[in-house]
Amino acid sequence: VMRHCDGSLTIFAKTGTATGVVVAASNPPTRPAARNRSAEKERENACVGLSLVGLIILIVAVVMQSKPPPPSPRPFYPTPSYPALPPNDNCAGAQLVSIGSTYSGTTRRASLDSIQGNCGDLQVRGVWYTVYGTGGPLTASGCDSYLAVFSGTCGNLVCVDSIPRSSGCGGVTWTSVAGLPYKILVWRYFQSDFFLAIRVPPPIPSDSCNNALLLTTGLTAGTIAGSSPSVYETSNRTCAPYLASGVWYRVFGTGSIMNVSTCYTSTEFVTRIALFTGSCGSLVCLDVAELTCGRHGSRLRWRSQRGVEYKIFLSEYDDSYFKIGYYFRIELQ
């Protein structure tokens, strides 16, 4: 309630967060006729000044009440601390690992490794491990990690195999030499933690020509992980210009055109298909196909002779850059 100098009243009411004039009421009292005019004038001037001050205070109060509340303070999340460099940041400090074990590691704060060679021109921030060969196949795998395996010394690394575009829980499988140390480089393009497993892959029944599997019409899934270079296939340089590991199949001629293909997106490496006749000790190369369809696939087509047994050797083409694993699908038509 505000009383004015003329005796009238103004009533203010507050609703929610807003304040405003609700009612202005009452009549000013009748002035006495004999009142001193000059005294009355001074009192009115003073009253007007007080009214202006009250009005200013009222306006400030309204403005302050209409301002939004200050924002809540932002929560504080402490930054996790990591060592300046992982202990196995460089090749010389590679961590020794054993077969059949799983290890946790991190690439956080890892320094840049620059390596050129058959494993690709690597410019990555990774960490290093050492494992000794057993004389048989070994697999180094890490979920959503990228791996490369080297032999030789840190100053002269020789690429054994790599999967520079791995996804899922794949890994690198290679045929090791007993007692030979191998260096394993693990990296992730988004630096973080990972797990590395070293194991012996299960044996492949069709690893040799003598154990070639009968390939039937339709689709067949398989893997070359754990396979070793074949002495029969590599002794024939027409179909095998370089040492390769793979698996063997056999088919019988129908007397018509036959087709073998790995042209499927589920094939994880660049395939090479070699076709032979003859016995495993004296194979005769008929034809070879390398990367003839899709990103990884090959297709081989030939006119068969009825009843003749043909040997098919499926291996990896010498181009590891596009490899994401060791699984394939092969179709006989």
Secondary structure as the mmCIF struct_conf table of DSSP 4:
data_model
#
loop_
_struct_conf.conf_type_id
_struct_conf.id
_struct_conf.beg_label_comp_id
_struct_conf.beg_label_asym_id
_struct_conf.beg_label_seq_id
_struct_conf.end_label_comp_id
_struct_conf.end_label_asym_id
_struct_conf.end_label_seq_id
STRN STRN1 MET A 2 ARG A 3
TURN_TY1_P TURN_TY1_P1 CYS A 5 ASP A 6
BEND BEND1 GLY A 7 GLY A 7
STRN STRN2 LEU A 9 THR A 15
TURN_TY1_P TURN_TY1_P2 GLY A 16 THR A 17
STRN STRN3 ALA A 18 ALA A 25
HELX_LH_PP_P HELX_LH_PP_P1 ASN A 27 PRO A 32
TURN_TY1_P TURN_TY1_P3 ALA A 33 ALA A 34
BEND BEND2 ARG A 35 ARG A 35
HELX_RH_AL_P HELX_RH_AL_P1 ARG A 37 SER A 66
BEND BEND3 LYS A 67 LYS A 67
HELX_LH_PP_P HELX_LH_PP_P2 PRO A 68 PHE A 76
HELX_LH_PP_P HELX_LH_PP_P3 PRO A 78 SER A 81
BEND BEND4 ALA A 84 LEU A 85
TURN_TY1_P TURN_TY1_P4 PRO A 87 ASN A 88
BEND BEND5 ASN A 90 ASN A 90
HELX_RH_3T_P HELX_RH_3T_P1 CYS A 91 GLY A 93
HELX_LH_PP_P HELX_LH_PP_P4 ALA A 94 ALA A 94
STRN STRN4 GLN A 95 LEU A 96
TURN_TY1_P TURN_TY1_P5 ILE A 99 GLY A 100
STRN STRN5 THR A 102 THR A 106
TURN_TY1_P TURN_TY1_P6 ARG A 108 ARG A 109
HELX_LH_PP_P HELX_LH_PP_P5 ALA A 110 SER A 111
STRN STRN6 LEU A 112 ILE A 115
BEND BEND6 GLY A 117 GLY A 117
TURN_TY1_P TURN_TY1_P7 ASN A 118 CYS A 119
STRN STRN7 LEU A 122 TYR A 132
BEND BEND7 GLY A 135 GLY A 136
STRN STRN8 PRO A 137 SER A 141
TURN_TY1_P TURN_TY1_P8 CYS A 143 ASP A 144
STRN STRN9 TYR A 146 THR A 153
TURN_TY1_P TURN_TY1_P9 CYS A 154 GLY A 155
STRN STRN10 ASN A 156 ILE A 163
TURN_TY1_P TURN_TY1_P10 PRO A 164 ARG A 165
TURN_TY1_P TURN_TY1_P11 GLY A 168 CYS A 169
STRN STRN11 GLY A 171 THR A 175
HELX_LH_PP_P HELX_LH_PP_P6 SER A 176 VAL A 177
TURN_TY1_P TURN_TY1_P12 ALA A 178 GLY A 179
STRN STRN12 PRO A 181 TRP A 187
BEND BEND8 TYR A 189 PHE A 190
STRN STRN13 ASP A 193 ARG A 199
HELX_LH_PP_P HELX_LH_PP_P7 VAL A 200 ILE A 204
TURN_TY1_P TURN_TY1_P13 PRO A 205 SER A 206
BEND BEND9 ASP A 207 SER A 208
HELX_RH_3T_P HELX_RH_3T_P2 CYS A 209 ASN A 211
HELX_LH_PP_P HELX_LH_PP_P8 ALA A 212 ALA A 212
STRN STRN14 LEU A 213 LEU A 214
HELX_LH_PP_P HELX_LH_PP_P9 LEU A 215 THR A 216
BEND BEND10 THR A 217 THR A 217
STRN STRN15 GLY A 218 THR A 223
TURN_TY1_P TURN_TY1_P14 ALA A 225 GLY A 226
STRN STRN16 PRO A 229 PRO A 229
HELX_RH_AL_P HELX_RH_AL_P2 VAL A 231 THR A 234
TURN_TY1_P TURN_TY1_P15 SER A 235 SER A 235
TURN_TY1_P TURN_TY1_P16 ARG A 237 CYS A 239
BEND BEND11 PRO A 241 TYR A 242
STRN STRN17 SER A 245 SER A 245
STRN STRN18 GLY A 246 PHE A 252
BEND BEND12 GLY A 255 SER A 256
STRN STRN19 ILE A 257 SER A 261
BEND BEND13 TYR A 264 TYR A 264
TURN_TY1_P TURN_TY1_P17 THR A 265 SER A 266
BEND BEND14 PHE A 269 PHE A 269
STRN STRN20 THR A 271 THR A 277
BEND BEND15 GLY A 278 GLY A 278
TURN_TY1_P TURN_TY1_P18 CYS A 280 GLY A 281
BEND BEND16 SER A 282 SER A 282
STRN STRN21 VAL A 284 GLU A 290
BEND BEND17 LEU A 291 LEU A 291
STRN STRN22 CYS A 293 CYS A 293
TURN_TY1_P TURN_TY1_P19 GLY A 294 HIS A 296
STRN STRN23 GLY A 297 GLY A 297
STRN STRN24 ARG A 299 ARG A 303
TURN_TY1_P TURN_TY1_P20 ARG A 306 GLY A 307
STRN STRN25 GLU A 309 GLU A 316
BEND BEND18 ASP A 318 ASP A 318
HELX_RH_3T_P HELX_RH_3T_P3 SER A 320 PHE A 322
BEND BEND19 TYR A 326 TYR A 326
STRN STRN26 TYR A 327 LEU A 332
#
